[in-house]
Structure formats: structure tokens, C-alpha cells
């Protein structure tokens, strides 16, 4: 049987490209994980002493030096802390101002209406930053729920090896990647700074705003006040968190059809309206100034909003 040399060369080139891509992906993933693991350590290299480290880490999370939140806009402060993004007020205000200017300019150029420019500025300077914070907060929340059982396993094995609880908590901060590594690392730093285990875990729960972390904090608080086998409680806690995570995935799979239907039914009228305006601009252009048309479109918009709220309540299942 004759073998084409060109075919062999092409196969070898394909295999080399595949191996190169896999190797580059592995190097990038390892570098990213290492950077995430060493993120808190890099902050420690820039400051001296536990007190300065604790204060700097709190400021990067949008907290005060004492670990408190701003009371004026508590909901915004909670969202900033939950997002986990490094907080820099000047830089963030610069980004918001730039987004508002771009939004106003874009809306003004497209519509040539001052009111639309104002709406574009509000969308770019308010809605988009809030959406970005919400996306990062949800992503971080999901990662916390996924990593917490592994962190509890590390603590349990460390306790079984004879290490004290603060050392076990610090081990999680050194060995695990963000976001759980940073949270447990901050708790370990606060314990070294003088806080009790209960206080440090309670502050971590307040920062994370995650039900599974709240369960872990309640377990530690219960053991601190009543005594008992902390290792056994944490093992049970890890099992409970894993079961809750599995149930969330089952709920997400069960509600996927409803979520897809909601997105399709919501997007369909707007897509149809956009196609009609593009194909036949005079279809609505000749009657858009009629009061009945305006009231009709407003009523349709209200019914779409109401239907979305009903579908959201139908698929919104929480543990």
C-alpha cells in the first residue's frame, strides 16, 4: 500500500499545532492560577506588618480601615464588596465618567435628540457599571460555592493532622486560588491581627454574602459557643454544601426551558419591530404620532414587562 508523504507531513503538522496549542493553554492556565494564588501575597510584599496588610486588603474591597461599609449607599457598597474587584475610587469615577460621555455622545449622534443624549449618559454612567458589578458578583458567588467544600476539606485534614484552627484557615489562604483563597487569607490575617475566630469568620461571611459561607460561619459560631467536635461538624458542613450545590445545578437544568422561553418571547417583539422599521420605515413612521398608537405600544411594553416578571417568579428557585 502506497502512503502519501504529503499526507504524513500534514498529519505531523496538525499534531504539532495541536500539541503547541495545548502546551500554551496549559502554561497560561498555570500562570493565571499562580497569579490568583499569589494575589494576596503581592499585597503583603508592598506593605509591612499585619496591621497594614489588613487595612490595605479592606480598602481594596471597598471597606473602611475598621472593616465597616459606607452607610450612605449600603446597597452599592454591598455590591462592590460582593464583586471582589479591587476598589480605587478615583479610577472607578474616571471609568464611570468616560462611559457616561461615550453613552451620551453615541445616543446624541444616533438620534440627534438632547433627551436621548441624557438617557445615553445615564445608561453609560449608571446602568452599565451596575451591570458589570452585578455580573462580577454573580460570577464570584458561583466560584465561592464551588470552592468552599474543597476549602473545608483542607481545614478538616489540617485539624486531623494536629494543626490549630488559625493555621488551618491560613493554609486555605495560601493554597487555594481566588476568591476563596483571598477570603480565608483575610480571615487568617484578622485572627493574627487580634480578632477571634468567630469574629473573623463572621466578617468573612459578611463580605462574601453567600448562603453556604453563612452556614460555615454559623457552624463555627455554634462550636465556639457550645463546644464539640469541630472536625466532625466541618465534614458534615462540606457534605451539606456539596448537596446544596448539586441541587442548584438540578434546579438550573429544570428551569432552563423556562429561561430560554422567557428570552425568546422577550426578544421576539423587539426583533420584529426592528426588522419592520428597517424593511418598511413608513409602516410605523406614518402613524407613530397618533395617540392610540402610542398608548398601544406602551400597553404592549407593560404586558411584556409583566410577563417577564411572572416567568421570573416561576423559574426563580432558591435554596
C-alpha positions in Angstrom: 0.0 0.0 0.0 1.4 3.4 -1.0 1.5 6.1 1.6 1.3 9.7 0.5 4.3 11.6 2.1 2.3 14.8 1.8 -0.5 13.3 4.0 2.0 12.2 6.6 3.5 15.7 6.7 0.1 17.3 7.1 -0.8 15.0 9.9 2.5 15.7 11.7 2.0 19.5 11.2 -1.6 19.1 12.6 -0.3 17.1 15.6 2.4 19.7 16.3 0.0 22.6 16.1 -2.4 20.7 18.5 0.4 20.0 20.9 1.6 23.6 20.8 -1.9 25.0 21.5 -2.4 22.5 24.4 1.0 23.4 25.8 0.4 27.2 25.5 -3.1 26.8 27.1 -1.6 24.8 30.0 1.1 27.4 30.6 -1.4 30.3 30.5 -3.8 28.5 32.9 -0.9 27.7 35.3 0.3 31.3 35.2 -3.2 32.6 35.8 -3.7 30.2 38.7 -0.4 31.2 40.2 -1.2 34.9 39.8 -4.5 34.3 41.5 -2.9 32.3 44.4 -0.2 35.0 44.9 -2.6 38.0 44.6 -2.8 38.5 48.4 0.9 37.7 48.8 1.7 40.5 46.3 -0.2 42.9 48.5 1.8 41.6 51.5 5.0 42.4 49.7 4.1 46.0 49.3 3.2 46.7 53.0 4.9 45.9 56.2 3.2 44.3 59.2 -0.1 42.5 59.7 -2.0 45.7 60.6 -1.0 47.4 57.4 -1.9 44.3 55.4 -5.3 44.0 57.0 -6.1 47.7 56.3 -4.9 47.5 52.7 -6.9 44.4 51.9 -10.0 46.0 53.4 -9.6 49.2 51.4 -9.2 47.1 48.2 -12.6 45.6 48.9 -14.3 48.9 49.4 -14.4 48.8 53.2 -13.1 51.3 55.7 -10.0 50.7 57.8 -12.1 49.2 60.5 -13.8 46.8 58.1 -17.2 48.7 58.0 -19.2 49.6 55.0 -20.5 53.0 53.9 -23.9 53.6 55.3 -25.0 56.2 52.8 -25.3 53.8 49.8 -25.3 50.5 51.6 -26.7 48.6 48.6 -23.9 49.9 46.4 -21.3 49.2 49.0 -22.6 45.6 49.3 -22.4 45.2 45.5 -18.9 46.5 45.4 -17.7 44.2 48.2 -19.5 41.2 46.6 -17.9 41.8 43.2 -14.4 41.4 44.6 -12.9 43.9 42.2 -10.0 46.0 43.6 -11.6 49.3 44.7 -10.0 52.5 43.6 -12.4 55.4 43.9 -10.5 57.8 41.5 -10.0 55.2 38.8 -13.6 54.0 39.1 -15.0 57.5 38.9 -12.8 58.1 35.8 -14.3 55.0 34.1 -17.8 56.0 35.0 -17.3 59.5 33.6 -15.8 58.1 30.4 -18.7 55.6 30.0 -21.3 58.4 30.6 -19.6 60.7 28.0 -19.4 57.9 25.4 -23.0 56.9 26.1 -24.2 60.5 25.7 -22.2 61.0 22.5 -23.4 57.8 20.9 -27.0 58.4 21.7 -26.8 62.0 20.6 -25.1 61.1 17.3 -27.6 58.4 16.5 -30.8 60.2 17.5 -29.8 63.9 17.4 -32.0 64.5 20.4 -30.8 66.1 23.7 -33.2 63.8 25.7 -31.7 60.7 24.1 -28.2 62.0 24.9 -29.2 62.3 28.6 -30.6 58.8 28.5 -27.3 57.6 27.0 -25.3 59.3 29.7 -27.4 57.6 32.4 -27.1 54.2 30.7 -23.4 54.5 30.2 -22.6 56.1 33.6 -25.1 54.3 35.8 -26.7 51.2 34.3 -23.6 49.7 32.6 -21.3 50.0 35.7 -24.0 48.4 37.9 -24.5 45.6 35.4 -20.7 45.0 35.4 -20.6 44.9 39.2 -23.6 42.5 39.2 -22.0 40.2 36.6 -18.7 40.0 38.6 -20.6 39.5 41.9 -22.6 36.6 40.4 -19.5 35.0 38.9 -17.7 35.3 42.2 -20.7 34.0 44.1 -20.7 30.9 41.9 -17.0 30.3 42.4 -17.3 30.7 46.1 -20.0 28.0 46.3 -17.8 25.7 44.1 -14.6 26.2 46.1 -16.0 26.1 49.6 -16.2 22.3 50.0 -12.6 22.0 49.0 -11.6 24.6 51.5 -13.5 22.8 54.2 -11.7 19.6 53.3 -8.3 21.3 53.6 -9.3 22.6 57.1 -10.5 19.2 58.2 -7.3 17.4 57.1 -5.2 20.1 58.7 -7.1 19.8 62.0 -6.8 16.0 61.9 -3.0 16.5 61.4 -2.9 18.4 64.7 -2.8 22.0 63.5 -4.6 24.7 65.3 -7.7 26.3 63.7 -6.0 29.6 62.7 -3.2 27.7 61.0 -5.8 25.6 59.1 -7.6 28.7 58.0 -4.3 30.3 56.9 -3.4 27.1 54.9 -6.5 27.6 52.8 -5.5 31.2 52.1 -2.1 30.1 50.9 -3.0 27.0 48.9 -6.3 27.9 47.2 -6.9 30.4 44.4 -9.3 33.3 44.4 -11.9 34.1 45.5 -11.9 31.6 48.4 -8.2 31.9 49.0 -8.3 35.7 49.5 -11.3 35.4 51.8 -9.8 32.8 54.1 -6.5 34.7 53.9 -8.1 37.9 55.1 -9.7 35.9 57.9 -6.3 34.5 58.9 -4.8 37.9 58.8 -7.5 39.3 61.0 -7.0 36.5 63.5 -3.3 37.3 63.6 -4.2 41.0 64.0 -6.1 40.2 67.2 -9.7 39.1 66.2 -11.2 35.9 67.5 -12.0 33.0 65.1 -15.7 33.8 65.4 -15.3 37.5 64.6 -13.0 36.7 61.6 -15.4 34.1 60.2 -18.4 36.4 60.7 -16.7 39.2 58.8 -15.8 36.8 56.0 -19.5 35.8 55.8 -20.5 39.5 55.7 -18.0 40.1 52.8 -19.0 37.0 50.8 -22.8 37.4 51.1 -23.1 33.7 50.2 -25.6 31.3 51.9 -23.0 28.4 52.1 -20.4 30.7 53.7 -23.1 31.8 56.1 -23.7 28.2 57.0 -19.9 27.7 57.6 -19.9 30.8 59.8 -22.9 29.6 61.8 -21.2 26.2 62.3 -18.0 27.9 63.7 -20.1 30.2 65.9 -22.0 27.2 67.3 -18.9 25.3 68.0 -17.2 28.3 69.7 -20.2 28.8 72.0 -21.3 25.3 72.8 -18.1 23.2 72.1 -18.0 19.9 70.3 -16.0 18.2 67.6 -15.2 20.9 65.0 -13.7 18.4 62.6 -16.9 16.4 62.5 -19.1 19.5 62.1 -17.0 20.7 59.2 -17.1 17.3 57.5 -20.9 17.5 57.8 -20.8 21.1 56.6 -18.8 20.2 53.5 -21.3 17.4 52.6 -24.2 19.7 53.1 -22.6 22.4 50.8 -21.9 19.8 48.1 -25.5 18.6 48.3 -26.8 22.1 48.0 -24.6 22.8 45.0 -25.9 19.6 43.3 -29.5 20.8 44.0 -28.8 24.2 42.5 -27.5 22.6 39.3 -30.6 20.4 39.1 -32.8 23.4 39.6 -30.9 25.3 36.9 -31.3 22.3 34.5 -35.0 22.0 35.3 -35.6 25.7 34.8 -33.5 26.0 31.6 -36.6 25.6 29.3 -38.4 28.4 31.1 -35.5 30.7 31.0 -35.0 30.1 27.2 -38.7 30.7 26.6 -38.5 33.9 28.5 -35.6 35.2 26.5 -37.2 34.2 23.2 -40.6 35.7 24.0 -38.9 38.9 25.2 -36.6 39.3 22.2 -39.2 38.4 19.5 -41.3 41.6 19.6 -38.2 43.8 19.6 -36.6 41.9 16.7 -39.8 42.0 14.7 -40.1 45.8 15.4 -36.5 46.3 14.3 -37.0 44.3 11.1 -40.2 46.2 10.2 -38.5 49.6 10.8 -35.6 48.5 8.6 -37.7 47.0 5.8 -40.5 49.5 5.8 -39.8 52.7 7.8 -43.1 54.2 6.9 -45.1 51.3 8.4 -45.0 52.9 11.9 -43.5 56.2 10.8 -46.8 57.5 9.3 -48.8 56.7 12.4 -46.3 57.0 15.3 -47.6 60.4 16.3 -51.2 59.1 16.8 -52.2 58.9 20.5 -53.8 55.5 20.1 -50.6 54.1 18.6 -48.5 55.5 21.5 -50.9 54.1 24.1 -50.9 50.7 22.3 -47.2 50.4 22.2 -47.0 51.5 25.9 -49.5 48.8 26.8 -47.6 46.2 24.9 -44.4 47.2 26.7 -46.2 46.9 30.0 -47.6 43.4 29.2 -44.1 42.3 28.1 -42.7 43.5 31.4 -45.5 41.9 33.4 -45.0 38.6 31.6 -41.3 38.7 32.3 -41.9 39.2 36.0 -44.3 36.3 36.1 -41.9 34.0 34.3 -39.1 35.1 36.6 -41.1 34.1 39.6 -41.9 30.8 38.0 -38.2 29.9 37.4 -36.6 31.6 40.4 -35.9 28.8 42.8 -33.5 29.3 45.7 -32.1 27.1 48.5 
